[in-house]
Amino acid sequence: MIVSLHVALGGAAGALVRSRPLALLLGPPLHVAGDRVPHEDIPDRSFEIGSGLVALGVLAARRGPLDPAVLGGAACAMPDLEHVMPALRLGGEKVFHRGGGRHGVGISAEAQLLVAGAVVGFLLRRRR
């Protein structure tokens, strides 16, 4: 699953539970569950990382950096750091991405971007 969709889904979960600790706890299992869904990845790593950072940044700017939606989005995307930061791996092995995932088939990268944008857009609207 692409990073921005991890941010969006973790953000939605955080907004639903309205609890900072629970949002942080739900993020990693949501990440693993999302990666189990058959999906395409974005071949441009810079774009993928950038789109995830933008999604998280606009959520933090609108809702505040400690909002449960922001923390949930960050916690759900955080496991992808082991792809780009080998120092985070446990004994050199990936913790969250063992077994390779379900890449190359399923939900297109374009559809994931569209859903991520819609969810983040929903989370950006005024809260009551």
C-alpha atoms as one frame of an Amber mdcrd trajectory, in Angstrom:
protein
   0.000   0.000   0.000   1.292   3.471  -0.794   2.464   5.736   2.019  -0.203
   8.398   1.550  -2.944   5.794   1.868  -1.339   4.471   5.059  -1.392   8.069
   6.377  -5.027   8.507   5.342  -6.268   5.239   6.834  -4.309   5.681  10.043
  -5.616   9.239  10.218  -9.192   8.064   9.783  -8.748   5.482  12.527  -7.256
   8.099  14.853 -10.145  10.462  14.155 -12.637   7.692  14.886 -11.121   6.559
  18.180 -10.289  10.139  19.334  -7.557   8.803  21.586  -3.877   9.585  21.109
  -2.561   6.380  22.702  -5.078   4.208  20.870  -4.317   5.930  17.550  -0.613
   5.211  18.065  -1.305   1.569  18.970  -3.609   0.972  16.000  -1.189   2.371
  13.407   1.259  -0.533  12.973  -1.402  -3.294  12.807  -3.364  -1.200  10.299
  -0.181  -0.881   8.247   0.324  -4.638   8.181  -3.343  -5.221   7.307  -3.147
  -2.670   4.477  -0.068  -4.309   3.025  -1.906  -7.642   2.934  -4.409  -6.214
   0.434  -3.229  -6.873  -3.134  -1.921  -3.564  -4.491   0.424  -1.805  -6.865
   3.212   0.409  -5.589   4.406   3.724  -6.956   7.724   3.076  -8.741   9.020
   6.581  -7.928  10.176   6.364  -4.297  10.657  10.136  -4.027   7.083  10.779
  -5.129   5.757   8.126  -2.785   7.627   9.505   0.226   6.769  13.085  -0.733
   3.054  12.400  -1.129   2.954  10.699   2.263   4.780  13.603   3.915   2.450
  16.120   2.276  -0.622  14.200   3.480   0.754  14.056   7.015   1.886  17.693
   6.888  -1.475  19.091   5.828  -3.221  17.039   8.502  -0.820  18.353  11.150
  -1.186  21.936   9.910  -4.986  21.757  10.007  -5.620  19.589  13.055  -2.490
  20.169  15.129   0.513  17.846  15.434  -0.840  15.957  18.463  -4.338  15.333
  17.105  -5.268  11.619  17.140  -5.765  11.678  13.351  -2.233  12.987  12.827
  -0.716  10.526  15.288  -2.679   7.658  13.737  -1.524   8.649  10.250   2.095
   8.861  11.359   1.927   5.560  13.253   0.356   3.775  10.294   2.974   5.065
   7.840   5.954   4.678  10.185   6.657   0.995   9.382   7.561   1.994   5.820
  10.650   3.730   7.198  12.338   0.334   7.394  12.453   0.370   3.565  14.663
   3.462   3.526  16.420   3.295   6.911  18.158  -0.063   7.374  19.183   0.971
  10.905  15.540   0.480  11.948  15.589  -3.178  11.002  15.842  -5.743  13.770
  19.115  -7.634  13.293  19.181  -6.470   9.691  15.760  -8.020   8.991  12.601
  -6.090   8.178  10.023  -6.399  10.950   6.843  -5.237   9.203   7.569  -6.331
   5.658   8.513  -9.971   5.914   7.245 -12.180   3.140   7.152  -9.461   0.499
   3.499  -8.377   0.689   1.023  -8.464  -2.211   2.580  -6.264  -4.893   1.911
  -5.808  -8.593  -1.753  -6.807  -8.665  -4.940  -5.520  -7.113  -5.621  -1.878
  -6.276  -3.801   0.431  -8.680  -1.481   3.128  -7.370  -3.734   5.734  -8.990
  -6.820   4.435  -7.155  -4.891   4.424  -3.874  -3.862   8.061  -4.443  -7.466
   9.000  -5.171  -8.759   7.302  -2.014  -5.948   8.804   0.074  -6.775  12.277
  -1.222 -10.474  11.824  -0.514  -9.882  10.569   3.034  -7.349  13.292   3.843
  -9.718  15.877   2.359 -12.490  14.589   4.599 -10.183  14.782   7.634  -9.250
  18.388   6.757 -12.798  19.706   6.958 -13.845  21.649  10.023 -14.565  19.573
  13.099 -17.623  20.354  15.193
